[in-house]
């Protein structure tokens, strides 16, 4: 499924990217988490520590973050659920990750394995 150094995460993404007109942005999202007990929904894009994020993908995530801000302002309308949108950078074995919170535009650097695991399981 390789194409010009990029890859398609699914056969459907490949079909859309190769066979259909380029009239929209179509991206894959690496992580969609739901933690019912904490009422958190998280959308995240994962990149290796030195990997760049493409312009279209970045813009789409920023739009999603704007929607999440509005959802978070109106928690009573959404049954107290909170939405997160972020970019997570790191490399296996994930002893260090960098988290860009797209709702606040803050970058967090975490080098504690326990905190990383708690973050990745929506405990933090």
NUVEXPA-217960 format. One record per residue: x, y, z of N, C-alpha, C, O, CB in turn; residue number from 1; residue in three letters. Coordinates in steps of 0.001 Angstrom, whole numbers, plus 524288, in hexadecimal, padded with zeros to 5 digits. Glycine has a CB too. Layout:
! residues N
(pt (X; Y; Z); (X; Y; Z); (X; Y; Z); (X; Y; Z); (X; Y; Z); NUM; "ALA")
...
//
This chain:
! residues 124
(pt (8032C; 7FB52; 80000); (80000; 80000; 80000); (80358; 804F0; 80000); (80152; 8091E; 80140); (7FC64; 7FFFD; 804AC); 1; "UNK")
(pt (80852; 804A9; 7FEAB); (80BD1; 8092C; 7FE89); (80A73; 80CBE; 7F9F1); (808DF; 80AE8; 7F5C9); (81191; 80762; 7FE29); 2; "UNK")
(pt (80B12; 811D8; 7FABC); (80A44; 8158C; 7F686); (80D5E; 81A7A; 7F79C); (80C27; 81D48; 7FB51); (8046F; 816CF; 7F5D9); 3; "UNK")
(pt (8114D; 81B9A; 7F485); (81481; 82054; 7F4F1); (81686; 82143; 7FA74); (8168C; 825B3; 7FC4E); (81167; 82504; 7F32D); 4; "UNK")
(pt (81833; 81D28; 7FD11); (81A56; 81DC3; 80251); (81634; 81E17; 80689); (81784; 81DFD; 80B29); (81DA9; 82283; 8028B); 5; "UNK")
(pt (81152; 81E7B; 8051D); (80D0A; 81EA4; 808E9); (80A85; 81945; 80924); (80B5A; 81601; 805B6); (808EB; 822EB; 80774); 6; "UNK")
(pt (80781; 81867; 80D1F); (804D6; 81367; 80D6C); (7FF14; 81461; 80E7E); (7FD8A; 8188D; 81052); (80745; 80FDE; 811B3); 7; "UNK")
(pt (7FBFB; 8107B; 80D52); (7F66A; 810A3; 80E60); (7F563; 80CED; 812DE); (7F722; 80873; 812CD); (7F31E; 80F2A; 80970); 8; "UNK")
(pt (7F29A; 80EC3; 816B4); (7F19C; 80BAC; 81B61); (7ED9F; 80755; 81A68); (7ED85; 8036D; 81D36); (7EFBB; 80F30; 81FC1); 9; "UNK")
(pt (7EA6A; 80808; 81681); (7E682; 80408; 8155C); (7E5B5; 803BA; 80F7E); (7E725; 80748; 80C96); (7E146; 80536; 81830); 10; "UNK")
(pt (7E365; 7FF70; 80DD1); (7E234; 7FEDF; 8084A); (7DE41; 802FA; 8067F); (7DE7C; 804C5; 8020B); (7E020; 7F965; 8072E); 11; "UNK")
(pt (7DAA3; 80478; 809F2); (7D6D7; 80886; 80890); (7D998; 80DBA; 807AE); (7D867; 81072; 803E5); (7D2A8; 80915; 80CDD); 12; "UNK")
(pt (7DD4C; 80F33; 80B21); (7E045; 8140A; 80A5E); (7E359; 813D9; 80544); (7E3BC; 817C5; 80283); (7E3FF; 814FA; 80F00); 13; "UNK")
(pt (7E589; 80F4E; 80402); (7E86C; 80EB1; 7FF22); (7E4CA; 80F8A; 7FA7F); (7E620; 81257; 7F6D3); (7EAFC; 8093F; 7FED7); 14; "UNK")
(pt (7E03E; 80D23; 7FAAD); (7DC71; 80DBE; 7F670); (7DAF6; 8137D; 7F5B5); (7DAF5; 8157C; 7F155); (7D784; 80A75; 7F78C); 15; "UNK")
(pt (7D9B6; 8161C; 7FA01); (7D839; 81BA4; 7F9B9); (7DCBA; 81EE4; 7F791); (7DBEF; 82241; 7F439); (7D696; 81DB1; 7FF2B); 16; "UNK")
(pt (7E179; 81DE0; 7F97E); (7E5FB; 820EC; 7F7DB); (7E797; 8201B; 7F23E); (7E985; 823B7; 7EFB8); (7EA6A; 81FB6; 7FB3E); 17; "UNK")
(pt (7E6D4; 81B67; 7F042); (7E8AA; 81A38; 7EB04); (7E46D; 81A72; 7E6D1); (7E59B; 81B7F; 7E247); (7EB15; 814F5; 7EAFE); 18; "UNK")
(pt (7DF9C; 81980; 7E83E); (7DB84; 818E1; 7E446); (7D796; 81D5C; 7E3ED); (7D500; 81DFB; 7DFEB); (7D8A2; 813FE; 7E54E); 19; "UNK")
(pt (7D71C; 82076; 7E80B); (7D300; 82474; 7E81B); (7D54E; 829E8; 7E76C); (7D9E6; 82AC9; 7E88B); (7CFE1; 8242B; 7ED3B); 20; "UNK")
(pt (7D210; 82D99; 7E590); (7D3F7; 832F5; 7E4BD); (7D5E5; 83568; 7E9DD); (7D3F7; 83430; 7EE18); (7CF9B; 8365E; 7E258); 21; "UNK")
(pt (7D9AB; 838D1; 7E95A); (7DBF4; 83B78; 7EDE6); (7D8AE; 8404E; 7EF47); (7DA7C; 844B9; 7EEAE); (7E1C1; 83D0D; 7ECCB); 22; "UNK")
(pt (7D3E9; 83F72; 7F11A); (7D05C; 843C2; 7F245); (7CFA8; 8448C; 7F81F); (7CC71; 847B3; 7F9CF); (7CB18; 842CC; 7EFBB); 23; "UNK")
(pt (7D2B5; 841A4; 7FB3A); (7D23A; 841F4; 800E4); (7D74F; 8401C; 8034C); (7DAA0; 83DD0; 800AE); (7CD8A; 83EA9; 802E8); 24; "UNK")
(pt (7D7DA; 84124; 80841); (7DC37; 83F02; 80B33); (7DA63; 839EB; 80DA6); (7D654; 839C1; 8103A); (7DE39; 842F1; 80F71); 25; "UNK")
(pt (7DD54; 835DC; 80CDB); (7DC0B; 830C8; 80F1D); (7E0E6; 82EE3; 811F2); (7E4DC; 82DAF; 80F7E); (7DA32; 82CBF; 80AD2); 26; "UNK")
(pt (7E096; 82E9E; 81723); (7E51F; 82D0B; 81A3A); (7E3AA; 8286A; 81DA3); (7DF14; 8277F; 81EC3); (7E728; 831A1; 81D9C); 27; "UNK")
(pt (7E79E; 8258A; 81F3F); (7E69F; 82184; 82327); (7E810; 823D6; 82874); (7EB83; 82729; 828D9); (7E9CF; 81C5A; 821FB); 28; "UNK")
(pt (7E573; 82215; 82C61); (7E66F; 823D6; 831B6); (7E86E; 81F24; 834BB); (7E616; 81AF2; 83492); (7E163; 82638; 83451); 29; "UNK")
(pt (7ECC5; 81FD9; 8377E); (7EF55; 81B68; 839FB); (7ECB5; 81976; 83EE8); (7ECFB; 814D0; 8401C); (7F4BF; 81CCB; 83B36); 30; "UNK")
(pt (7EA31; 81CE5; 841C1); (7E836; 81B4A; 846D9); (7E2FA; 81DDF; 847FA); (7E273; 822A4; 847B3); (7EC26; 81CA1; 84B25); 31; "UNK")
(pt (7DF2C; 81AAD; 8493D); (7DA08; 81C82; 84AF6); (7D8DD; 81970; 84FE1); (7D7E9; 814BB; 84FA6); (7D59D; 81BBC; 8469B); 32; "UNK")
(pt (7D8EE; 81C19; 85461); (7D825; 8197C; 85963); (7D33D; 81B8B; 85C03); (7D1F2; 82028; 85B9A); (7DCE9; 81A3F; 85CF8); 33; "UNK")
(pt (7D08F; 81815; 85EAE); (7CBFB; 81983; 861BC); (7CCA2; 81721; 86723); (7CD55; 81266; 867A6); (7C6CB; 817A1; 85F0F); 34; "UNK")
(pt (7CC67; 81A60; 86B26); (7CCBE; 81884; 87097); (7C78A; 819E6; 8732A); (7C6CD; 81E42; 8750F); (7D197; 81B12; 873AA); 35; "UNK")
(pt (7C400; 8162D; 87335); (7BEB0; 8170B; 87523); (7BEA3; 818BF; 87ADC); (7BBA5; 81C36; 87C53); (7BB73; 81218; 8747D); 36; "UNK")
(pt (7C1F2; 81653; 87E19); (7C1E9; 81792; 883B1); (7C381; 81D37; 884D1); (7C1FA; 81F62; 888D4); (7C588; 813E4; 88696); 37; "UNK")
(pt (7C68E; 81FA1; 88153); (7C840; 82510; 8820E); (7C595; 828C8; 87E3E); (7C66E; 82D83; 87E6F); (7CE26; 82578; 8816E); 38; "UNK")
(pt (7C252; 8269B; 87ABF); (7BF80; 829A8; 876D5); (7C33E; 82CEA; 87383); (7C297; 831A4; 872E9); (7BB7C; 82D37; 8797A); 39; "UNK")
(pt (7C726; 82A44; 87165); (7CB05; 82CCF; 86E13); (7CB30; 82A10; 868CB); (7CB4B; 82544; 86877); (7D07D; 82CC7; 870B2); 40; "UNK")
(pt (7CB37; 82D34; 864B7); (7CC29; 82B51; 85F6F); (7D11F; 82DFD; 85D94); (7D198; 832C4; 85DE2); (7C763; 82C74; 85BAB); 41; "UNK")
(pt (7D4D1; 82AE9; 85BA8); (7D9CD; 82D11; 859DC); (7DAC9; 82B7A; 85434); (7DA62; 826E9; 852C0); (7DE5A; 82B36; 85D67); 42; "UNK")
(pt (7DC17; 82F6A; 85116); (7DDEA; 82E9B; 84BC3); (7E3A9; 8301F; 84BB4); (7E512; 8345D; 84D79); (7DAA2; 831E0; 847A9); 43; "UNK")
(pt (7E6F9; 82CB0; 849B1); (7EC88; 82DEF; 84994); (7EF0E; 82BF1; 84499); (7EDB5; 827CE; 8428C); (7EF49; 82BA1; 84E54); 44; "UNK")
(pt (7F2B1; 82EFA; 842C4); (7F60A; 82D64; 83E72); (7FB4D; 82C15; 840C7); (7FD57; 82F06; 843FD); (7F67D; 831C3; 83A24); 45; "UNK")
(pt (7FD8A; 827AD; 83F32); (802A0; 82608; 84127); (806C4; 826EC; 83CFA); (805FF; 825B5; 83863); (80282; 8203C; 842D5); 46; "UNK")
(pt (80B21; 8290D; 83EA8); (80FA7; 829AD; 83B41); (8147D; 827F3; 83E3F); (814CB; 82888; 84302); (81034; 82F71; 83952); 47; "UNK")
(pt (81849; 825CF; 83B60); (81D5E; 824CC; 83DD2); (81FB1; 82A0F; 83F6C); (81E02; 82E1F; 83D7C); (82127; 821BF; 83A02); 48; "UNK")
(pt (8237A; 82A06; 842E1); (8256F; 82EE4; 8452C); (8273D; 832E7; 84125); (82697; 83795; 8420E); (829DD; 82DB2; 848CA); 49; "UNK")
(pt (82971; 8314C; 83CD0); (82B55; 8350E; 838E0); (827E6; 83558; 83406); (82944; 837FE; 83040); (830D1; 833A6; 83741); 50; "UNK")
(pt (82382; 832AE; 83415); (8201A; 8327C; 82F84); (81CC3; 83768; 82F30); (81AB8; 83946; 8331F); (81C9A; 82D9B; 82FB3); 51; "UNK")
(pt (81C41; 83970; 82A8E); (8191B; 83E23; 829AB); (81363; 83CA5; 828CD); (8121F; 83857; 82711); (81B38; 84143; 824EE); 52; "UNK")
(pt (81008; 8405A; 82A11); (80A7C; 83FA7; 828EE); (8093C; 842E9; 82421); (80AFC; 8475E; 823AF); (806F5; 84142; 82DB6); 53; "UNK")
(pt (8063E; 840B9; 82091); (804E8; 84376; 81BBC); (8013A; 84807; 81CB4); (7FE5D; 8482F; 82090); (80274; 83FB5; 817DF); 54; "UNK")
(pt (80166; 84BBA; 81915); (7FE37; 85079; 81993); (7F867; 84F38; 819DA); (7F5B5; 8512B; 81D53); (7FF43; 85425; 814FF); 55; "UNK")
(pt (7F669; 84BFF; 81644); (7F0D0; 84AD5; 8162C); (7EF1C; 847FD; 81B25); (7EAF6; 84919; 81D4E); (7EF76; 84788; 8115B); 56; "UNK")
(pt (7F252; 8445C; 81CEA); (7F10C; 84183; 821AE); (7F10C; 84534; 8265B); (7ED99; 844EE; 829B3); (7F4EF; 83D03; 8228F); 57; "UNK")
(pt (7F4E5; 8489F; 82692); (7F52F; 84C73; 82AD0); (7F064; 85000; 82ADB); (7EE19; 850F7; 82EF9); (7FA29; 84FBE; 82A4D); 58; "UNK")
(pt (7EEEA; 851E7; 82655); (7EA57; 85557; 825FC); (7E555; 8527F; 8278B); (7E201; 854BB; 82A34); (7E9CC; 85781; 8206E); 59; "UNK")
(pt (7E4C8; 84D9E; 825EA); (7E01B; 84A98; 82759); (7DFDD; 849C1; 82D3D); (7DBAC; 84A2A; 82F90); (7E00F; 84547; 8247F); 60; "UNK")
(pt (7E44E; 84893; 82FAD); (7E46A; 847DE; 8355F); (7E335; 84CF6; 83838); (7E09D; 84CE9; 83C45); (7E9C1; 845C8; 8371C); 61; "UNK")
(pt (7E50C; 85153; 83629); (7E3D6; 8566D; 8388B); (7DDFF; 85795; 83845); (7DBC5; 859C0; 83BF1); (7E6ED; 85AD2; 835CE); 62; "UNK")
(pt (7DB8C; 85629; 833FA); (7D5DC; 856E5; 83388); (7D2FE; 8536F; 8377A); (7CF40; 85520; 839FB); (7D3F9; 855A6; 82DE5); 63; "UNK")
(pt (7D4C8; 84EA1; 837FC); (7D272; 84B1C; 83BD4); (7D326; 84D47; 84154); (7CF9A; 84CE0; 8448D); (7D4DE; 8459F; 83B6E); 64; "UNK")
(pt (7D7AC; 84F90; 8426E); (7D8A8; 851E0; 84791); (7D4F3; 85672; 848A1); (7D31D; 85712; 84D08); (7DE5B; 853B6; 847F6); 65; "UNK")
(pt (7D3D8; 85999; 844B8); (7D020; 85DF1; 8456C); (7CAB6; 85BE0; 846DC); (7C803; 85E21; 84A24); (7CFCC; 8614A; 84063); 66; "UNK")
(pt (7C92D; 85798; 84464); (7C422; 8552A; 845B8); (7C43F; 85307; 84B44); (7C070; 85386; 84E29); (7C2CB; 850BE; 841D3); 67; "UNK")
(pt (7C8A2; 850A6; 84CBE); (7C923; 84E7D; 85202); (7C8C2; 852C7; 85622); (7C66C; 851F5; 85A41); (7CE54; 84B8D; 85292); 68; "UNK")
(pt (7CB00; 85745; 85513); (7CAA6; 85BA4; 858C6); (7C4F3; 85D0E; 859BE); (7C35F; 85DEB; 85E34); (7CDAD; 86073; 856B5); 69; "UNK")
(pt (7C1E4; 85D4A; 8559A); (7BC5A; 85E96; 8562B); (7B95F; 85A4C; 8590F); (7B5FB; 85B6D; 85C46); (7B9E4; 85F82; 850CF); 70; "UNK")
(pt (7BAA2; 85572; 857EB); (7B825; 8511D; 85ABB); (7B972; 85173; 86083); (7B603; 850C7; 863D0); (7B9E7; 84BC8; 8587D); 71; "UNK")
(pt (7BE59; 8527A; 861C3); (7C002; 852C0; 8673F); (7BD94; 8575B; 86A24); (7BCE6; 85720; 86EE6); (7C5EA; 8531E; 8678E); 72; "UNK")
(pt (7BC47; 85B7F; 8675A); (7B9AB; 86001; 869C6); (7B3F8; 85EC6; 86B0E); (7B1A5; 86146; 86E71); (7B9F6; 864CA; 86625); 73; "UNK")
(pt (7B1C5; 85B06; 8686C); (7AC3C; 859B7; 868F5); (7AB89; 85434; 86B12); (7A8B0; 8510A; 868D6); (7A972; 85A44; 863B4); 74; "UNK")
(pt (7AE27; 8531B; 86F62); (7AE24; 84DCA; 87181); (7A8AF; 84BCF; 872C4); (7A79C; 8472C; 87219); (7B175; 84D91; 8765A); 75; "UNK")
(pt (7A52D; 84F43; 87499); (79FF4; 84D7D; 875F7); (79D16; 84B6A; 8712B); (799E6; 847D6; 8719C); (79CD9; 851ED; 8787A); 76; "UNK")
(pt (79E2D; 84D9B; 86CA3); (79BC9; 84BD6; 867CA); (79DDF; 8467C; 86626); (79B2D; 84380; 86382); (79CBB; 84FD2; 86376); 77; "UNK")
(pt (7A2B8; 8454B; 867BD); (7A545; 8406C; 86633); (7A614; 83CBC; 86AD3); (7A9CF; 839B3; 86AEA); (7AA7D; 84199; 863A2); 78; "UNK")
(pt (7A29A; 83D04; 86E9E); (7A27E; 8396D; 87319); (7A7A2; 8394F; 8761B); (7A952; 83536; 877F8); (7A12E; 833F7; 87143); 79; "UNK")
(pt (7AA1E; 83DEE; 8768C); (7AEFB; 83EA7; 8798E); (7B3C9; 83C1F; 8770F); (7B7C8; 83B8B; 879AC); (7AE48; 83C77; 87EF6); 80; "UNK")
(pt (7B381; 83AA1; 8722B); (7B802; 83868; 86F79); (7BBD9; 83CB2; 86DE3); (7BA55; 84123; 86CD5); (7B63E; 8354D; 86AA5); 81; "UNK")
(pt (7C0CC; 83B44; 86DBF); (7C4FA; 83ECB; 86C1E); (7C7AF; 83C6F; 8675F); (7C86A; 837B2; 8670D); (7C8F5; 83FC5; 870A7); 82; "UNK")
(pt (7C928; 83FC9; 863B4); (7CBE7; 83E00; 85F0B); (7D16C; 84038; 85F06); (7D23E; 844CA; 86045); (7C8EF; 83F9E; 85A08); 83; "UNK")
(pt (7D52A; 83CF9; 85D9C); (7DAA2; 83E8B; 85D1C); (7DC6A; 83D91; 8577F); (7DACC; 839CA; 85501); (7DE2A; 83B83; 86114); 84; "UNK")
(pt (7DFC7; 8410E; 8558F); (7E21C; 84068; 85064); (7E7E1; 841A0; 850FD); (7E949; 845CE; 852E6); (7DF6F; 84408; 84C27); 85; "UNK")
(pt (7EB44; 83DFE; 84F5C); (7F0D9; 83ECB; 85044); (7F437; 83BF2; 84C52); (7F275; 83892; 84962); (7F24A; 83D0C; 855AF); 86; "UNK")
(pt (7F91D; 83D7A; 84C6A); (7FD29; 83ABF; 84978); (800E1; 83874; 84D7F); (802B7; 83B35; 850FB); (80019; 83E7F; 8457D); 87; "UNK")
(pt (801F9; 8336E; 84D02); (80586; 830C4; 8509A); (80A4C; 82F1B; 84D7A); (809DA; 82C7E; 84977); (802D4; 82BF0; 85351); 88; "UNK")
(pt (80EE0; 830A9; 84F62); (813C9; 82F39; 84CD6); (81702; 82BE1; 85080); (8173B; 82CE4; 85532); (816E3; 8341F; 84B2C); 89; "UNK")
(pt (8197C; 827E9; 84E5D); (81CDE; 82499; 85182); (81E9E; 81FE9; 84E60); (81D0A; 81F2D; 849E4); (81A17; 822DA; 8567C); 90; "UNK")
(pt (821DC; 81CCA; 850C3); (823E1; 8181A; 84E41); (8239E; 8139B; 8521E); (82473; 81442; 856CF); (8298D; 818EF; 84C48); 91; "UNK")
(pt (82270; 80F0A; 85000); (82269; 80A51; 85332); (827D3; 809AA; 855A8); (82BB1; 809C9; 852CD); (820E3; 80566; 84FDC); 92; "UNK")
(pt (82847; 808FB; 85ABF); (82496; 806EA; 85E94); (82198; 80B1E; 861A9); (81F7F; 809F5; 865D4); (82776; 8037B; 86254); 93; "UNK")
(pt (8215D; 80FE3; 85FBB); (81E45; 8141B; 86210); (81FDD; 8155C; 867AC); (81CA3; 81581; 86B3B); (8188F; 812AE; 861EF); 94; "UNK")
(pt (824ED; 81641; 86855); (826F5; 81833; 86D53); (8269D; 81E22; 86D7F); (8274E; 82086; 8719D); (82CA9; 81668; 86E2D); 95; "UNK")
(pt (8258C; 8207A; 86901); (82505; 82623; 8688A); (82106; 8272D; 86441); (8215E; 824FB; 85FFD); (82A6D; 828DA; 8674C); 96; "UNK")
(pt (81D3A; 82A8A; 8656A); (81993; 82C45; 86164); (818D3; 83225; 861D4); (819A4; 83484; 865EF); (81443; 82963; 861E0); 97; "UNK")
(pt (81743; 8345D; 85D7E); (815F4; 839E5; 85D48); (81047; 83A3C; 85B87); (80EC6; 837F0; 85795); (819B7; 83D03; 8597E); 98; "UNK")
(pt (80D35; 83D12; 85E73); (8079E; 83D84; 85D6A); (8065F; 84327; 85C09); (80781; 846B7; 85F10); (80457; 83BAD; 86230); 99; "UNK")
(pt (80415; 843F3; 8578D); (8023C; 84921; 85610); (7FC55; 84925; 856A8); (7F992; 8467C; 853C0); (803EA; 84A97; 85057); 100; "UNK")
(pt (7FA6A; 84C20; 85A66); (7F4D0; 84CAA; 85B4C); (7F2D6; 850CF; 85782); (7F413; 85569; 85820); (7F38F; 84E2B; 86128); 101; "UNK")
(pt (7EFD3; 84F45; 853A7); (7EE13; 852EB; 84FA4); (7E9A8; 85678; 85177); (7E83D; 85A20; 84EAE); (7EC59; 84FF3; 84AE6); 102; "UNK")
(pt (7E776; 8557E; 8560B); (7E387; 85904; 8582C); (7E611; 85DB7; 85AC8); (7E3E3; 86200; 85ABB); (7E00A; 85624; 85C0F); 103; "UNK")
(pt (7EAA4; 85CEE; 85D0C); (7ED5A; 86125; 85FD9); (7F259; 862E6; 85D29); (7F4AA; 866D9; 85EA2); (7EE9E; 85F6A; 86553); 104; "UNK")
(pt (7F404; 85FF0; 85930); (7F8FF; 860D3; 85685); (7FDA9; 8606E; 85A28); (801AF; 862E4; 85937); (7F8F9; 8661A; 853F3); 105; "UNK")
(pt (7FD2A; 85D60; 85E49); (8017D; 85C74; 861E6); (8040F; 85747; 8609B); (80186; 85395; 85EDD); (7FF96; 85C82; 867A3); 106; "UNK")
(pt (8093D; 85719; 86183); (80C3D; 8525F; 86098); (80E25; 85059; 865D5); (8106A; 85341; 868EB); (810E1; 85362; 85CCE); 107; "UNK")
(pt (80D36; 84B5B; 866CF); (80EDB; 848DE; 86BA7); (812E9; 844B6; 86A5F); (81234; 8419C; 866C3); (80A1C; 84673; 86E9D); 108; "UNK")
(pt (81720; 844AC; 86D51); (81B3F; 840C6; 86CA3); (81B38; 83D46; 87169); (81BCD; 83F1C; 875D1); (820BC; 84363; 86BD5); 109; "UNK")
(pt (81A8B; 83838; 87083); (819F7; 83485; 874D1); (81E26; 8304C; 8744A); (81E81; 82DAC; 87047); (8145F; 83210; 874DF); 110; "UNK")
(pt (82154; 82FAD; 8786C); (8256F; 82BB7; 87846); (8250D; 827DA; 87CCB); (828D7; 8252C; 87E0F); (82ABB; 82E52; 87857); 111; "UNK")
(pt (82086; 82797; 87F2E); (81F79; 823EB; 8836C); (81BE2; 81FAB; 88143); (81774; 820C3; 87FBF); (81CF2; 826BD; 8884D); 112; "UNK")
(pt (81DC9; 81AD8; 8811F); (81AE0; 81687; 87EA7); (81585; 815B3; 88130); (811BC; 81485; 87E77); (81E0F; 81173; 87EF8); 113; "UNK")
(pt (81529; 8164A; 88646); (8101E; 8159B; 888F5); (80C46; 819CC; 8872A); (807BD; 8189C; 88618); (810D4; 815D7; 88EFE); 114; "UNK")
(pt (80E0A; 81EB0; 886D4); (80AA4; 822F0; 88500); (80925; 82231; 87F4B); (804B5; 8233C; 87DC2); (80D57; 8283E; 885B9); 115; "UNK")
(pt (80CD5; 82066; 87C30); (80BAC; 81F69; 876AD); (80764; 81B51; 87631); (803A2; 81C0A; 87348); (8109F; 81DA0; 873BB); 116; "UNK")
(pt (807F4; 8170D; 87906); (80405; 812E5; 878C0); (7FEBF; 814AF; 87AC8); (7FAB5; 8133E; 8789B); (805D3; 80E29; 87BD1); 117; "UNK")
(pt (7FEB7; 817D1; 87EF0); (7F9C5; 819E0; 880F7); (7F740; 81D8F; 87D01); (7F280; 81D7C; 87C42); (7FAA7; 81CBC; 88635); 118; "UNK")
(pt (7FA71; 820C0; 87A80); (7F86B; 82442; 87682); (7F615; 8211A; 87202); (7F1CA; 82247; 87030); (7FCC5; 827EC; 8747E); 119; "UNK")
(pt (7F8E2; 81D20; 8703B); (7F722; 81A09; 86BC3); (7F256; 816AC; 86D01); (7EFB3; 814D4; 8696E); (7FB8C; 81693; 869E4); 120; "UNK")
(pt (7F137; 815E1; 871FA); (7EC7B; 81308; 87373); (7E845; 816B6; 87599); (7E491; 81504; 87828); (7EDCA; 80ED6; 87784); 121; "UNK")
(pt (7E8EA; 81BBD; 87483); (7E52B; 81FD1; 875FF); (7E45C; 8202A; 87BE4); (7E012; 82166; 87DAE); (7DFF8; 81ED6; 8735A); 122; "UNK")
(pt (7E862; 81F19; 87EDC); (7E823; 81FAE; 88488); (7EA00; 82511; 8863A); (7E8A2; 826DA; 88A7A); (7EB65; 81B76; 88732); 123; "UNK")
(pt (7ED15; 827AA; 882FE); (7EEF8; 82CFC; 8842A); (7EC67; 830DA; 88097); (7ED75; 83587; 880F1); (7F4F1; 82D5B; 883A4); 124; "UNK")
//
